[in-house]
Amino acid sequence: MLHRLRTYYYTVLVGFLATLAGYCRTGAQPSRTSDKLSPSICEEYIRTYHKTAIRQQQRHKIPASIILAQGLLESGAGQSYLALAGNNHFGIKCKDWKGPCIYRDDDRKQEPFRKYVRAEESFEDHSRFLTERDHYKPLFKLKPTDYKAWAHGLKKCGYATDPQYAGKLIGLIEKYKLHSFDTVKETKPQATPKQSKARHANKPAASKAPDTKKKGTPAKASAATKKPATATATKKTVQSATKQTSTSKKQHKL
């Protein structure tokens, strides 16, 4: 009996330490249950951030479906405290972080989580979180369209300790057909101020429209000069007509 209790407590302790080690390794908040997410809120979240996820896929070769599924799961479709107060959609903590932090109880009381100005910064930071760590490098040997391999790979690389984490991601992807975003070729990126200036500089100079205000008076003057011409023409016709009448009178007199 005593041996069984020791074995039981040893198993619980090992599981707890493994979970804690996983949290410390990834720095991410434990995943939520996908069953509690409202479909309407999830669809609104997808409409809001699917273009951002596609851009991340183009830049970092991470499937857009995986990014959206992780965002839905980690942030509760954008309704978590971290997402609402700190634009943190992936629960990444302030480890190796020089930016502002937001505090919330997690494994310990008032742990620091990364805080962003915009949600798009959280998506970019999540991509860098995966690309800049060696233990996630095996993921980038997978195809960006193979979302199932990516989901299992994230679990295998230690992103989350939840044994059902890969299944939850795959379930969200297939429920909302997020894999359709993995095959989108391109979206128009947000133009930076430098890019917008360059575009304006490369545009050919448009032909200047005539200044009607400055050239209006000469136009009137030219119209006015035409009037004397018509007046002289009428005078000539009158003179020719009088000459004809005078000659006709002389002929009549003769």
SEDRENKE-563222 format. One record per residue: y, z, x of N, C-alpha, C in turn. Coordinates in pm, whole numbers, plus 50000, padded with zeros to 5 digits. Each point is the difference from the previous one (the first is absolute). Example, Ala and Ser with C-alpha at 12.3 -4.5 7.8 and 13.67 -1.06 7.14 Angstrom:
2
494315078051319501195000049911501205000050090 501054992849965501195000650082501095007349923 
//
This chain:
254
498795000050083501215000049917501265000050086 499995008550101501155000950090500194987050077 498894993850037500074987450073500644989049911 499655000149872500564990049908501505001949983 500425012649991501445002749987500764995650124 499415002650116500644995750123500124984750005 498924993549959500024985349999501064994749903 500095006449883500984995749900501425001750052 500305011850055501355002550050500334991150119 499014997050082500214991250114500344985949952 499314995249897500274986749946501404999249941 500405010449924501335000249942501075000150107 499765007950104500985001050109500144986850074 498894993550027500054987050068500734989749915 499754999849871500684990749911501505002449996 500375012949997501435003349998500684995750129 499365002550114500584996250128500094984850015 498994993049950500054985350005501134994649915 500205006049883501114995849913501335002750065 500155011750059501255003650067500264990850119 498964996750074500154991050114500424986249954 499464995749887500394987049947501454999649961 500495010649935501415000749961500905000050122 499625007550103500825000650120499994986750073 498924992849992499884987450072500854989249936 499934998749872500744989549933501415004249966 500225012849978501325004649959500324996749856 499024995249925500254995749863499565010749903 500624999449884499675009549894498644996549941 499215009749954498724996749939500184991149878 499064990749982500134990249893499815006349863 500604993549902499925004849863498874993049926 499715004449881498994993449919500634988249927 499354988550010500554987849939499855000149848 499125008449946499775000249855501215005649924 500795008550065501125006349931501264991449999 499974988450066501184991550006500144992249870 501195000249943500264992749875500054985050027 499294991949920500024985450022501394993949992 500815004549906501354994349986500865003150123 499885012350051500765003850120499484992350121 498704998150009499434992350110500484985549998 500034994049883500454986249988501474998650038 500815009949961501414999850037500165001550152 499195008350060500025001950145499644987050071 499004993149950499564987350060501094989449987 500644999349884501104990449982501155002950096 500235012650028501135003850084499734997250147 498785002250046499745000050145499044989250048 499564990949914499014990150047500604990550104 501294996549986500624991250100500145007050134 500305012949996500095007850124498645000450070 498945001749923498655000350058499624986450059 500394989449934499714986550053500724997750132 501245004450008500744998550126499365008150113 499485011949966499315008150101498734993050047 499304993449910498814992650039500344988750096 501114992949973500414989050086500425005050139 500625011650006500485005250128498895006650081 499135007849932499085008850073498524997049973 499704990049918498614996049973499195010849930 500675008249920499315009949916499954994449858 498855000149934499934994149865501005006549905 500714991749926500975005049902499315008549895 498764996549966499255007749900499725014250049 499685001450128499745013250057501285008350002 501114993850037501295007050005500385005149861 499874991549901500365004049863499065010849948 498704998550027499035009949953500255013650065 500285000050130500315012750067501295006149947 501014991549975501245005149944499805006149863 499214993349917499705005349867499285013450009 499035000750089499165012050009500755011650065 500684997350110500645010750075501265005549931 500734991149931501275004349938499895002449851 498794998649944499885001449855500824989549928 499934987550051500784988849945501505002850004 500435006350110501415002750019500535012149927 499125008249942500435011549921499845013350073 499534999950122499815012550073501355005450047 499995012650039501235006350049500504993150127 499074996850090500394993650125500614986349976 499464992549902500534986749971501375000849933 500155009649908501265001049925501115006150084 499685010150080501045007150075500204994450141 498974993750056500114995250137499614985650022 499734992349893499574985950012498774998650090 499195010550006498795000050080498824996549909 499514987650012498954995149909498605001450058 499895004550126498675000650062499685013850056 500845009949972499715013750038499905002450149 500754992250080499945001550146500885011850043 499435008350085500725012050045500914996750119 500785010250041501034998150102499475001350142 498764996950023499455000150135500504987650074 500555002050122500584989150081501094992749921 500875007549940501044994649911501345006250035 501014991750021501345004750035500984999249883 499544994949888500874998749884500035012649915 500654999349884500085011749911498655003249937 499855012649958498745004749941500265006449865 498965000149920500015007049872498815009550000 500155011849943499005010550015499265002449868 498705001850017499155002649881498735007150043 499485008549913498745007150029498844990150001 499205000950105498814991450008498865008350057 499544997250121499015008750064500625013650031 501274999550035500785012250023501244999649912 500695011149993501215000649918501154992750070 500754992449919501194992950044499764991750127 499044990949987499754990750111500994988549994 500394994550117500994989350001499364986249978 500594992549909499604986149975501194990950029 499694987950036501054990550035500834996249876 501304998950023500934996549893500694986850035 500134991349901500574986750022501194997849906 500874991050043501164996549917499564991149884 499114990450031499504990749899498484999850003 499394996449889498544999549992499434989550095 500744989050020499524989450088499795005150143 500795009950041499825006050133498675007350009 499575006049891498715006849997498864990050016 500124988449937498974989650013499934994950144 501174997850061500034995450138499425010550094 500325012649978499515010850085498495001549985 499504998049879498555000649977499304989050079 500574988050002499394989150076499995003150149 501105005450051500065003650141499065011650032 499835008949904499095011250016498594995050029 499634988849937498674994350021499944991350125 501034991950023499964990550111500185006650137 500685011450006500335006150129499035010950044 498925001949926499015010250037498684993350035 499445004450113498824993250054498805001049908 499845011449930498775001649921500014991549872 501124993049974500034990749886499874985450044 499874997650130499924986250050498804992249945 498845006349977498894992249942500334993749865 500965005749927500354994349870500574986050013 500724997450108500704987450014499104988750050 498735003150020499014989650024499434994649869 500325006849890499534995749868500954989649941 499494992449906500834990049933500985007049904 501244995149993500975006249907499614998549853 499074990949971499574998149862498775008349964 499405006750098498805008049976500425014549971 500455002449878500535013249966498925010849998 498784996249970498915009849998499715005250140 499964990950097499785004350139501155008650049 501224996949959501155008050039499945014049938 499605000749876499915013149933498985008950069 498834994550030498975007950069500415002850145 500734990550060500445001950137501025011250013 500905001149905500975011050001499305013549994 499005000849915499245012449989499265003050130 499414989650059499235001850122500885003850118 501234994750003500925002950111500685013549985 499775006849890500515013549984501335001149930 500394989649925501275001049929499965010949894 498875001449933499855010449897498615006150011 499905012549961498725007250005499264999849866 500664995249896499374999049869498844990150008 498775004349972498864990850009500084988449901 500795001449896500154989449900501274991750021 500665001550115501294993550022499894984749992 499004994450066499834985449998499734994949859 499155007249927499704996049862501225000549910 500875010050021501235001049920500934988350026 500134996350128500854988550034499454987249938 498704997950016499384987849944500134999849848 499835011649937500145000749854501404996149954 501035004950068501374996449964500274985250023 499494994850112500224985850032499374991049894 498815003249958499304991449904500515002249857 500455012249970500515002849867501294992449973 500894999850100501304993649983500104986450071 498844995050049499934986850064501004998750115 500065010550080500945000050112499594990250109 498734996150004499544990550102500644986349985 500594997349882500694987149983501234999050090 500575011450040501174999850089499614997250145 498715001250034499574997650138500064985350038 499994991249902499984985650027501354993449978 501035007849970501354994349987500484996350138 500444987550018500324995150133501305005750053 501055000049921501265005250051500925003749887 500895009250029501105003549912501274999750081 501114997849933501264999350071500365013850052 500125001450133500385013150055501435003349971 500325012950003501365004249977500854996150119 501084992649973500864995150107500845011250057 499995001150133500865009750066501404994550012 501015008350025501374994950015500124989450108 499255001350113500064990150106499464986649954 498885000549922499404987749950500924993049903 500675007749914500894993949902501194993450068 500535006450110501094994050073499574987250069 498785000050055499504988150066499814988649902 499555003449878499824989549900501324993849962 501035008349984501324994749966500574991850115 499695004050124500524992750114499354986450014 498704998949962499284987450012500314990349887 500615004749893500324991349889501094990250040 499904986949964501084990650034501265003349923 501124997450068501295003049937500224990849882 500295005949887500224992249879501334992850009 500054987849945501244992250000501035007049915 501205001150057501055007249931500524992049882 500145006749891500544993549880501494997850020 500534989249949501434997450017500845010849936 501045003750071500905010449953500944993849898 499685002749875500784993849892501395005749990 500135012750047501325006249989500994993650095 499544997250128500894994250098500214985249977 498974993249954500094985649983500364995949859 500335009749919500354996749861501344993249991 500995004250077501344994349991500054985650049 499314996550115500014985950038499354991249897 498975005449932499354991949898500974996749890 500795009949961501004997549896501054990250049 500365001450129501024991150054499504985750001 498714998250035499454986549998499974994549861 499725009049904500034995349861501414996449960 500955007850054501394997149966500454987050063 499494997050120500384987650067499444987949928 498915002049928499434988849926500864996049882 500745009749945500824997149883501094989750029 500765001250114501004989750028499384986350014 498794999350052499344987050014499804993649864 499585008049902499834994449865501364996449940 501005008550036501344996949946500534987050057 499824997550128500454987450061499244988249943 498695002649972499214989149942500534996249864 500395009949919500544996949867501354993150010 500815004350103501284993250020499824985350033 499024997150088499724986250038499594991749880 499145006049914499564992549881501164997449905 500915010149992501184998149913500894989250056 500244999850134500844989850062499414986149983 498654999550017499354986849982500094995449856 499915010049910500094996349857501394995149966 501045006650055501394995749974500274986250059 499424997750121500174986750059499384989249913 498815003049946499344990149914500814997349874 500605010549942500804998049878501274992150031 500605003250122501214992550036499704985350023 498904997150063499634985950023499674993249869 499375007449910499654994049870501264996949922 501045009250014501274997649933500704987650055 499974998850137500624988250061499304987349954 498705000449994499264988249954500354996949854 500185010849925500334997849859501404994149985 500915004850088501354994549996499994985450041 499254996650100499904986350043499344991849890 
//
